[in-house]
Amino acid sequence: MDNKLSYDLIIVMQFVIFEIIYSCGVGLVLGSSIMFIGKIMDITISNKEYIHIIENHFDLYNEAESSIKTNLLLITPVTYSIVTTTILDKTTIHIDPVKTMLLILLHNFGYYVIHRIMHTYPSLYKYHSFHHRFDNILTPSIGNAVSKTEFLTAYVAPMILSSYIVKCNEPTFVLSIGLISLFNLFIHCMELHSVWWLPIFVSPKNHYEHHKERNKHYSASIINYDLIFEKKHKD
């Protein structure tokens, strides 16, 4: 009986370890894909700005890249594994459009609140100030150049809480992360500054103004909560 129990325990442990390793692998693919797309956008859409940065701000850009690698290749796989093994629904595999939108709405609201709080309190702004070091070298990939503390509290934590509230499956979770991450690259792309955006969405122009003035346009990366919570600013 003891041998049977031990054997069953070993099987369960092997399954859990495999699931953790597999989910970390998926998280690594997700994070590296976001990093790759950001880099491709840097050297194509933002090529002129990218060349200028490499020629004049090489060390600063390298510092940004170092933080991006930490956030997307280390923190993302670990947190993704935790969420997929403890929170997500494993009984379905179809993408749910309604839950995808709910995840985005909740995540972006969480980011808005945390981002605004970081700008309000100096004791917390120190965790966000790292991102504003790159105000003058904005390219798409800079969207993920934030401190580890900010990445965990403003990027990751709202996503974890949203997935817990919505009770979604993995494909829906991945799609929502993908859309949020893609638009985060878009709003840091200055070449899209003049492209018209529906007011309900955060535009590259909105976010550019945030990086220049720092006292408005706290929303990112898709839903423009400033329309609801902020006084209207003249363009």
C-alpha positions as CSV (number, residue, x, y, z in Angstrom):
1,M,0.0,0.0,0.0
2,D,2.8,2.4,0.9
3,N,4.6,1.5,-2.3
4,K,1.5,2.2,-4.3
5,L,1.0,5.6,-2.6
6,S,4.7,6.5,-3.2
7,Y,4.4,5.5,-6.8
8,D,1.2,7.7,-7.3
9,L,2.9,10.6,-5.5
10,I,5.9,10.3,-7.9
11,I,3.6,10.3,-10.9
12,V,1.8,13.4,-9.6
13,M,5.0,15.2,-8.9
14,Q,6.4,14.4,-12.3
15,F,3.2,15.7,-13.9
16,V,3.3,18.9,-11.9
17,I,7.0,19.4,-12.7
18,F,6.3,18.8,-16.4
19,E,3.4,21.3,-16.4
20,I,5.6,24.0,-14.7
21,I,8.4,23.5,-17.1
22,Y,6.0,23.5,-20.1
23,S,4.2,26.6,-19.0
24,C,7.5,28.4,-18.4
25,G,8.5,27.4,-21.9
26,V,5.2,28.9,-23.3
27,G,5.8,32.0,-21.2
28,L,9.3,32.3,-22.6
29,V,8.0,32.0,-26.2
30,L,5.4,34.7,-25.4
31,G,8.0,37.0,-23.8
32,S,10.6,36.5,-26.5
33,S,8.0,37.0,-29.3
34,I,7.0,40.4,-27.8
35,M,10.7,41.4,-27.5
36,F,11.3,40.3,-31.1
37,I,8.4,42.2,-32.5
38,G,9.5,45.3,-30.6
39,K,13.0,45.0,-32.0
40,I,11.8,44.5,-35.5
41,M,9.6,47.6,-35.2
42,D,12.6,49.6,-33.9
43,I,14.7,48.8,-36.9
44,T,12.0,49.0,-39.5
45,I,9.1,51.4,-38.7
46,S,11.3,53.5,-36.3
47,N,14.5,53.0,-38.3
48,K,15.4,56.7,-38.5
49,E,14.9,57.2,-34.8
50,Y,16.7,53.9,-34.0
51,I,19.8,54.9,-36.0
52,H,19.9,58.3,-34.2
53,I,19.6,56.6,-30.8
54,I,22.4,54.1,-31.6
55,E,24.7,56.8,-32.7
56,N,23.9,59.2,-29.9
57,H,22.5,57.3,-26.9
58,F,23.9,53.8,-27.3
59,D,24.6,53.2,-23.6
60,L,21.1,54.4,-22.6
61,Y,19.5,52.2,-25.2
62,N,21.6,49.2,-24.0
63,E,20.3,49.8,-20.5
64,A,16.8,49.8,-21.8
65,E,17.4,46.5,-23.6
66,S,18.8,45.0,-20.4
67,S,15.6,45.7,-18.5
68,I,13.5,44.5,-21.4
69,K,15.3,41.1,-21.4
70,T,14.8,40.8,-17.6
71,N,11.1,41.6,-17.8
72,L,10.2,39.5,-20.9
73,L,12.7,36.6,-20.7
74,L,12.8,36.1,-16.9
75,I,9.8,37.6,-15.1
76,T,7.3,36.8,-17.8
77,P,7.9,33.0,-18.0
78,V,7.9,32.6,-14.2
79,T,4.7,34.6,-13.6
80,Y,3.0,33.1,-16.7
81,S,3.7,29.6,-15.3
82,I,2.3,30.6,-11.9
83,V,-1.0,31.8,-13.5
84,T,-1.4,28.9,-15.9
85,T,-0.9,26.3,-13.2
86,T,-3.0,27.9,-10.5
87,I,-5.7,30.1,-12.0
88,L,-6.6,29.4,-15.6
89,D,-9.5,27.2,-16.7
90,K,-8.1,23.9,-18.1
91,T,-11.4,22.5,-19.3
92,T,-11.8,24.6,-22.5
93,I,-9.5,25.6,-25.3
94,H,-11.6,28.0,-27.4
95,I,-11.0,31.7,-27.4
96,D,-13.7,33.7,-25.7
97,P,-14.0,37.2,-27.2
98,V,-16.1,38.6,-24.3
99,K,-13.6,37.4,-21.7
100,T,-10.7,38.7,-23.8
101,M,-12.2,42.2,-23.8
102,L,-13.0,41.9,-20.1
103,L,-9.3,41.0,-19.4
104,I,-8.1,44.0,-21.4
105,L,-10.6,46.4,-19.7
106,L,-9.6,45.2,-16.2
107,H,-5.9,45.1,-16.9
108,N,-5.8,48.5,-18.4
109,F,-7.9,49.9,-15.5
110,G,-5.4,48.4,-13.1
111,Y,-2.5,49.9,-15.0
112,Y,-4.1,53.3,-15.1
113,V,-4.7,53.3,-11.3
114,I,-1.1,52.1,-10.5
115,H,0.5,54.4,-13.0
116,R,-1.4,57.4,-11.7
117,I,-0.5,56.6,-8.1
118,M,3.2,56.3,-9.1
119,H,3.1,59.8,-10.5
120,T,1.2,61.1,-7.5
121,Y,3.5,59.9,-4.7
122,P,7.2,60.6,-4.8
123,S,8.0,57.5,-2.7
124,L,6.4,55.3,-5.4
125,Y,7.5,57.4,-8.4
126,K,11.1,56.2,-7.9
127,Y,9.9,52.8,-9.3
128,H,8.4,54.4,-12.4
129,S,11.1,57.1,-13.0
130,F,13.3,54.5,-14.7
131,H,10.9,54.4,-17.7
132,H,11.0,58.2,-18.0
133,R,14.8,58.1,-18.4
134,F,14.0,57.1,-22.0
135,D,11.6,60.0,-22.8
136,N,13.9,61.3,-25.5
137,I,14.7,57.9,-27.2
138,L,11.2,56.5,-27.6
139,T,10.9,53.5,-29.9
140,P,8.4,50.6,-29.8
141,S,10.5,48.3,-27.6
142,I,10.9,51.1,-25.0
143,G,7.4,50.2,-23.9
144,N,8.8,47.3,-21.9
145,A,11.8,49.2,-20.5
146,V,10.6,49.6,-17.0
147,S,11.9,48.7,-13.6
148,K,11.3,45.2,-12.3
149,T,9.1,46.6,-9.6
150,E,6.9,48.5,-12.1
151,F,6.7,45.5,-14.4
152,L,5.5,43.3,-11.6
153,T,3.0,45.8,-10.1
154,A,1.7,47.7,-13.1
155,Y,2.0,45.2,-15.9
156,V,1.9,41.7,-14.3
157,A,-0.2,42.1,-11.2
158,P,-3.3,43.6,-13.0
159,M,-3.1,40.7,-15.5
160,I,-3.0,38.1,-12.7
161,L,-5.9,39.7,-10.8
162,S,-7.9,40.1,-14.1
163,S,-7.5,36.4,-14.9
164,Y,-8.6,35.5,-11.4
165,I,-11.7,37.6,-11.7
166,V,-12.7,36.6,-15.3
167,K,-11.8,32.8,-14.9
168,C,-10.6,32.4,-18.5
169,N,-8.7,29.6,-20.3
170,E,-5.1,29.8,-21.6
171,P,-5.8,30.7,-25.2
172,T,-8.0,33.7,-24.1
173,F,-5.4,34.7,-21.6
174,V,-2.6,34.6,-24.2
175,L,-4.6,36.6,-26.8
176,S,-5.3,39.3,-24.2
177,I,-1.7,39.5,-23.3
178,G,-0.7,39.6,-26.9
179,L,-3.1,42.5,-27.7
180,I,-2.1,44.5,-24.7
181,S,1.6,44.0,-25.5
182,L,1.2,44.8,-29.2
183,F,-0.6,48.1,-28.4
184,N,2.0,48.9,-25.8
185,L,4.6,48.8,-28.7
186,F,2.3,50.9,-30.9
187,I,1.8,53.7,-28.3
188,H,5.6,54.0,-28.0
189,C,6.1,54.3,-31.8
190,M,6.5,58.0,-32.6
191,E,6.1,57.3,-36.3
192,L,2.4,56.5,-35.6
193,H,2.1,59.9,-33.8
194,S,0.0,61.4,-36.6
195,V,-2.2,58.3,-37.2
196,W,-5.8,58.9,-36.1
197,W,-7.0,56.8,-33.2
198,L,-10.6,56.4,-31.9
199,P,-10.7,58.5,-28.7
200,I,-11.7,55.5,-26.7
201,F,-8.3,54.0,-27.4
202,V,-4.9,55.3,-26.1
203,S,-3.1,56.8,-29.1
204,P,0.7,57.2,-29.7
205,K,0.1,60.9,-29.6
206,N,-1.5,60.6,-26.1
207,H,1.4,58.6,-24.8
208,Y,3.9,60.8,-26.4
209,E,2.4,63.8,-24.6
210,H,2.6,61.8,-21.3
211,H,6.3,61.2,-21.8
212,K,6.8,64.9,-22.5
213,E,4.6,66.5,-19.8
214,R,4.2,63.6,-17.3
215,N,1.0,65.1,-15.8
216,K,-1.7,63.7,-18.1
217,H,-2.6,60.7,-20.3
218,Y,-1.9,58.0,-17.7
219,S,-3.7,55.3,-19.6
220,A,-2.1,52.4,-21.5
221,S,-2.1,50.4,-23.6
222,I,-5.5,50.1,-25.3
223,I,-8.4,51.6,-23.3
224,N,-8.3,55.4,-22.7
225,Y,-9.5,55.7,-19.1
226,D,-8.4,59.3,-19.1
227,L,-11.7,60.1,-20.9
228,I,-13.5,59.1,-17.8
229,F,-11.3,60.0,-14.9
230,E,-9.3,63.0,-16.1
231,K,-10.2,66.6,-17.0
232,K,-10.3,67.1,-20.7
233,H,-7.0,68.5,-22.1
234,K,-6.9,70.7,-25.1
235,D,-4.9,69.1,-28.0
